[in-house]
Amino acid sequence: MGNKTQTDIELQKAQRIYNPVRKRLFTLKEAAEYLGRSVWGVRELVWSKVIPVVKQDGCRKQYMDINDLDTFIEKNKVIYN
């Protein structure tokens, strides 16, 4: 197969054929950007056990699963009249 042009990629996206691998684990900063909150706001959600984290034994780095972030968003949706 040859190189794909920008038009080919746009056509695939329009036809919903384009399916890149989606990142699953976000850093604290990435999770804050995804949720539209500050880094400290996300830290407070983690500390209050509203959003779980993924952490390897012996490591300080914590990651947030995108599925947990999406669940948080769905649980906190409100419709105002």
C-alpha positions as CSV (number, residue, x, y, z in Angstrom):
1,M,0.0,0.0,0.0
2,G,1.2,3.5,-0.7
3,N,1.3,6.5,1.5
4,K,-2.1,7.8,2.6
5,T,-2.9,11.3,1.7
6,Q,-4.6,13.8,4.1
7,T,-7.8,13.4,2.0
8,D,-7.7,9.6,2.5
9,I,-7.4,10.0,6.3
10,E,-10.2,12.6,6.4
11,L,-12.4,10.3,4.3
12,Q,-11.7,7.4,6.7
13,K,-12.5,9.6,9.7
14,A,-15.8,10.7,8.1
15,Q,-16.7,7.0,7.4
16,R,-15.6,6.1,11.0
17,I,-13.0,3.7,9.7
18,Y,-10.2,5.5,11.4
19,N,-9.5,3.9,14.8
20,P,-6.2,4.8,16.4
21,V,-5.2,3.1,19.6
22,R,-6.7,5.1,22.5
23,K,-4.5,5.9,25.4
24,R,-6.0,4.3,28.6
25,L,-3.9,5.6,31.5
26,F,-3.4,9.3,32.1
27,T,-1.0,11.1,34.4
28,L,-2.4,13.5,36.9
29,K,-1.8,16.5,34.6
30,E,-3.4,14.7,31.6
31,A,-6.4,13.7,33.8
32,A,-6.8,17.3,34.9
33,E,-6.8,18.5,31.3
34,Y,-9.3,15.8,30.3
35,L,-11.7,16.7,33.1
36,G,-11.2,20.4,32.7
37,R,-10.1,20.8,36.3
38,S,-6.9,22.0,38.0
39,V,-4.2,19.4,39.0
40,W,-5.0,20.2,42.7
41,G,-8.7,19.6,42.0
42,V,-8.0,16.2,40.6
43,R,-5.6,15.4,43.6
44,E,-8.4,16.3,46.0
45,L,-10.7,13.9,44.1
46,V,-8.1,11.1,44.4
47,W,-7.4,11.9,48.1
48,S,-11.2,11.8,48.9
49,K,-11.4,8.4,47.0
50,V,-13.8,9.7,44.4
51,I,-11.5,8.7,41.5
52,P,-9.3,5.5,41.9
53,V,-5.7,5.5,40.8
54,V,-3.4,2.8,39.2
55,K,-0.1,2.6,41.1
56,Q,2.6,0.0,40.8
57,D,4.2,-1.3,44.1
58,G,7.3,0.7,45.0
59,C,6.6,3.5,42.6
60,R,5.3,7.0,43.4
61,K,3.8,7.7,40.0
62,Q,0.0,7.4,39.9
63,Y,-2.2,7.0,36.8
64,M,-5.9,7.5,36.3
65,D,-7.8,5.1,34.1
66,I,-9.8,6.9,31.4
67,N,-12.8,4.6,32.1
68,D,-12.8,5.8,35.7
69,L,-12.7,9.4,34.5
70,D,-15.6,8.8,32.1
71,T,-17.5,7.2,35.0
72,F,-16.9,10.2,37.2
73,I,-18.2,12.5,34.4
74,E,-21.3,10.4,33.9
75,K,-22.1,10.2,37.6
76,N,-21.8,14.0,37.9
77,K,-24.0,15.1,35.0
78,V,-26.8,17.3,36.0
79,I,-29.7,18.7,34.0
80,Y,-31.0,22.1,35.1
81,N,-34.6,23.2,34.4
